[in-house]
């Protein structure tokens, strides 16, 4: 069973795709398109794709805050490098913080 939100559920052995609804289409209980086996058109869920994946036991497939922070750091570094302005002290501080939050304490 896949919880779609607002008391709606879909019974399916396979979910083929989840697509975040964006722009003007999003809102009023419209968050994610869900393609399930045996149904030609996607169902509309009021829950986010991250929430649906976590409920299905696929929480590891969802990018967490550490990955989001690492990607943000990489994007900022790339942009600063292209502009010729790299703040190495900020880069070092953020990298140390990210590393310390993802490594196990001994």
C-alpha positions in Angstrom: 0.0 0.0 0.0 1.2 3.5 -0.9 -0.1 6.3 1.2 -0.9 9.2 -1.2 -2.2 11.6 1.5 -5.6 12.8 2.6 -6.7 9.3 3.3 -6.0 8.1 -0.3 -4.0 4.9 -0.7 -2.9 2.9 -3.8 -2.3 -0.8 -3.7 0.5 -1.7 -6.0 3.4 -4.1 -6.1 5.6 -1.7 -8.0 5.9 2.1 -8.3 7.6 3.0 -11.5 8.2 6.7 -11.0 7.6 9.6 -8.7 7.6 13.2 -10.1 7.6 16.4 -8.1 4.8 18.7 -9.3 6.2 22.2 -9.8 5.0 25.6 -10.8 1.3 26.6 -10.9 0.3 22.9 -11.0 1.5 22.5 -7.4 -0.7 23.2 -4.5 -4.1 22.3 -3.0 -3.1 18.7 -2.3 -1.0 18.3 -5.5 2.6 17.5 -4.6 3.7 14.4 -6.6 2.7 12.3 -9.6 2.9 8.6 -8.8 3.1 6.0 -11.6 2.1 2.5 -10.4 1.8 -0.8 -12.0 -1.4 -1.5 -13.8 -2.6 2.2 -14.0 -1.9 4.0 -17.2 -2.1 7.6 -15.9 -0.2 8.8 -12.8 -2.0 9.3 -9.5 -1.7 12.6 -7.8 -0.4 12.5 -4.3 -0.6 15.3 -1.7 2.6 14.0 -0.1 6.1 14.8 -1.3 8.2 12.2 -3.2 10.7 12.1 -0.3 7.9 11.2 2.2 6.6 8.5 -0.1 10.1 7.0 -0.6 10.7 7.0 3.2 7.4 5.2 3.8 8.4 2.6 1.3 11.6 1.9 3.1 13.7 3.8 0.6 14.9 6.5 3.0 18.5 6.0 1.9 17.6 6.9 -1.6 16.5 10.4 -0.5 19.2 13.0 -0.3 19.7 14.1 3.3 20.8 17.4 4.6 24.5 16.4 4.6 24.3 15.6 0.8 22.4 18.8 0.2 25.0 20.8 2.1 27.8 19.1 0.2 26.2 19.8 -3.1 25.6 23.5 -2.1 29.3 23.7 -1.1 30.4 22.3 -4.5 28.1 24.7 -6.4 29.3 27.7 -4.5 32.9 26.7 -5.0 32.4 26.2 -8.7 30.7 29.6 -9.1 33.4 31.4 -7.0 36.2 29.7 -8.9 34.7 30.8 -12.3 34.4 34.3 -10.9 38.0 34.2 -9.7 37.0 34.7 -6.1 37.5 31.7 -3.8 37.3 32.3 0.0 39.6 29.5 1.2 38.9 30.1 4.9 35.1 29.8 4.3 35.7 26.7 2.1 37.9 25.1 4.8 35.4 25.9 7.6 32.4 24.5 5.7 34.4 21.4 4.5 35.5 20.6 8.1 31.9 21.0 9.4 30.6 18.7 6.7 33.2 16.1 7.3 32.7 16.1 11.0 28.9 15.7 10.7 29.3 12.7 8.4 32.1 10.7 10.0 31.7 8.5 13.1 33.2 9.6 16.4 35.8 7.2 17.7 
